[in-house]
Every structure is written in C-alpha cells, then in structure tokens.
Amino acid sequence: FLVEHAAAAAHPGAVVVDLCCGSGAVGAALASRVWPIMLYAADIDPVSVQCARFNISEAIGRVSEGDLYKALPQDLLGRIDVLVANTPYVPTSGISLLPREAREHEPLGALDGGADGLDVQRRVATEARHWLTRGGRLLVETSLDQSQRTAAIFTESGLVARVVHSDELDATVVMGTRP
C-alpha cells in the first residue's frame, strides 16, 4: 500500500528517498515500478543496511547507514520528490503484545516508536520540509488509530496532510505534501 502510493507520487527521474529502509524492499519495489529514479535508502541498523545493499544494487540506488537525514548527502536538501519512511510506530507498551515472531526476529529499533509510537515520525516530519522539493511528498505507514495524530504532526511541520486507508489491506498511509 505504501509502495503503491509512493509510486503514484513518483515520476521517471524523481529523487526518491527510503528512510528507515530496513531490507530495502520499499525502495527496490519503487525502482521496479518507476524507472529511472535517483534512489537513496538509509537505515540506522548496520545489519539492515547490509541487507538493503544486497537488495538495492549500486545500479539501482545508494544505501547509507546513519540516523535518518544524517545518512543522506547534503546536496539532497530541497531536492527530494518522494520521501518514504517506514518508521517504527508501535508504542513501547505495545511491544510485548506483538506476535512472538516479530518480537524475536525484528530489531527492537524497527518496532519501538516511543511512548505513543510517533517519536520517529515526529523527527522525520520535522525536517522533511527542508529536504522536499516544492510539491514533494512524505509518505509514512502508520496505524489507523494513529493516523490523525500523524496527520497533525505533518501539518505542524508545514506539510499539507492527507490520510489514505485500505480496509481490504488494513493499511494506512499518511501523505504530506510540501506546498
């Protein structure tokens, strides 16, 4: 669902960034749907970065290790057309309620979004306006319960927010456009 909406926002030649890229699946899927794009992917977890580098070859894009925007080249400031961030959004208190396989096989940093689950989304949204081109979009997957708070965070960060939900997929994406 996230890839579908990001692909709709992208165009050939677009500068696309996949923050919190994990294995690089979102970035790789975007590159397979819209080509050519200038793809940059970043994650703070070194194991995830290794996996993403396997899934996103140098011919497809560049993968960097670091904390959110710190992992990106500074020359991308104001040039990003599509910014996808699959941030952790599970509240800390909800981690123990996740299925066992998620708790045992996912890095805690990929799941734990802080007290209300929105800590990383706040950090991404706060800086997004500086990195996006005019008309550029930030897309974040979140829960339906959190979507209105995420949209408010986007609005407070200077983006025009919109929530899209699929009942069929039980998936929610919040999109923010830089005016």
C-alpha positions in Angstrom: 0.0 0.0 0.0 2.9 2.4 0.9 4.7 1.5 -2.3 1.5 1.9 -4.4 1.0 5.5 -3.2 4.7 6.4 -3.4 4.9 5.1 -7.0 1.9 7.3 -7.8 3.7 10.3 -6.4 7.0 9.5 -8.3 7.9 10.0 -11.9 10.9 9.0 -14.1 13.9 10.9 -13.0 12.5 11.6 -9.5 14.7 11.8 -6.5 13.3 9.2 -4.1 14.5 8.5 -0.5 13.6 5.5 1.6 14.3 6.3 5.2 14.2 3.5 7.8 14.7 1.3 4.8 15.2 -2.0 6.6 15.9 -4.6 4.0 15.4 -2.0 1.2 12.2 -3.7 0.0 10.2 -0.4 -0.4 13.0 1.3 -2.3 13.6 -1.7 -4.6 9.8 -2.1 -5.2 9.6 1.6 -6.1 12.5 1.3 -8.5 10.9 -1.6 -10.2 7.6 0.4 -10.7 9.0 3.8 -11.7 12.3 3.9 -13.6 14.6 5.6 -13.8 14.7 7.2 -10.4 17.5 8.5 -8.2 17.1 6.2 -5.2 18.7 6.8 -1.8 18.0 4.4 1.1 19.1 4.8 4.7 18.8 3.0 8.0 20.5 3.2 11.4 20.8 -0.6 11.8 24.0 -1.9 10.2 22.5 -5.4 9.6 19.6 -3.8 7.8 21.9 -1.7 5.7 23.9 -4.8 4.7 20.6 -6.5 3.6 19.4 -3.3 1.8 22.8 -3.2 -0.1 22.1 -6.7 -1.3 18.6 -5.8 -2.4 19.4 -2.4 -3.9 22.4 -2.7 -6.1 24.5 0.3 -7.0 22.9 0.3 -10.4 19.5 0.9 -8.7 20.5 3.3 -5.9 22.7 4.2 -3.0 22.3 2.8 0.6 23.7 4.6 3.6 24.0 3.9 7.3 23.0 6.6 9.7 20.3 8.3 11.7 17.6 9.5 9.4 18.6 12.5 7.4 22.2 12.4 8.7 22.7 9.4 6.4 21.8 11.5 3.3 24.1 13.6 1.1 23.6 17.3 1.9 23.1 18.1 -1.7 19.7 16.5 -1.5 18.4 19.4 0.6 15.3 20.8 -1.2 15.6 18.2 -4.0 13.6 15.2 -2.8 10.5 14.4 -4.8 9.3 11.4 -2.8 10.3 10.6 0.8 9.1 7.3 2.1 9.6 6.4 5.7 8.5 3.1 7.2 9.2 4.3 10.7 8.7 2.2 13.8 5.2 3.1 15.1 4.4 0.6 17.9 4.1 2.3 21.3 6.7 0.9 23.7 4.0 -0.5 25.9 2.6 -2.5 22.9 5.8 -4.3 22.0 5.0 -7.2 24.4 1.6 -7.6 22.6 3.2 -8.2 19.2 3.3 -11.7 17.7 6.2 -13.7 19.0 8.0 -13.9 15.6 8.0 -10.0 15.4 9.4 -9.7 19.0 12.0 -12.4 18.5 13.2 -11.7 14.9 12.8 -7.9 14.4 15.3 -5.5 15.8 13.7 -3.5 18.7 14.6 -0.3 16.9 12.5 -1.3 13.9 9.4 -1.7 16.1 9.6 0.7 19.1 8.1 4.2 18.2 8.3 5.5 21.8 5.6 6.2 24.3 2.9 7.0 21.8 4.5 5.3 18.8 5.1 8.5 16.9 8.6 9.6 18.1 10.4 8.7 14.9 7.5 10.1 12.7 7.9 13.4 14.5 11.6 13.5 13.8 11.0 12.6 10.1 8.2 15.2 9.6 10.0 18.0 11.4 12.9 18.0 8.9 11.0 16.8 5.8 10.0 20.3 4.7 13.7 21.2 4.3 14.5 18.1 2.2 11.5 18.0 0.0 11.2 20.0 -3.3 8.0 22.1 -3.7 5.2 19.6 -4.3 7.4 16.8 -2.9 5.7 14.2 -0.8 6.4 12.5 2.5 4.7 9.1 2.9 4.6 7.2 6.2 2.9 4.0 7.0 1.1 4.1 10.4 -1.9 2.5 12.2 -5.4 3.8 11.5 -5.6 4.7 15.2 -2.5 6.9 15.0 -3.3 8.4 11.5 -5.0 11.6 12.7 -2.2 12.3 15.1 0.4 11.7 12.4 -1.5 14.0 10.0 -1.5 16.7 12.7 2.3 16.2 13.1 2.7 16.7 9.3 0.5 19.8 9.4 2.5 21.3 12.3 5.7 20.6 10.3 4.4 22.7 7.4 3.1 19.9 5.1 -0.4 19.5 3.7 -1.5 16.2 5.1 -3.9 13.5 3.8 -4.7 10.1 5.2 -5.4 7.1 2.9 -6.7 3.8 4.3 -7.5 0.5 2.8 -10.0 -1.6 4.7 -9.2 -4.6 2.4 -5.4 -4.5 3.3 -5.9 -2.9 6.8 -3.2 -0.5 5.8 -2.9 3.2 6.4 -0.6 5.8 4.9 -0.3 9.4 5.8 0.9 11.7 3.0 2.3 15.1 3.4 2.9 17.5 0.5 5.3 20.5 0.7 3.4 23.5 -0.6 
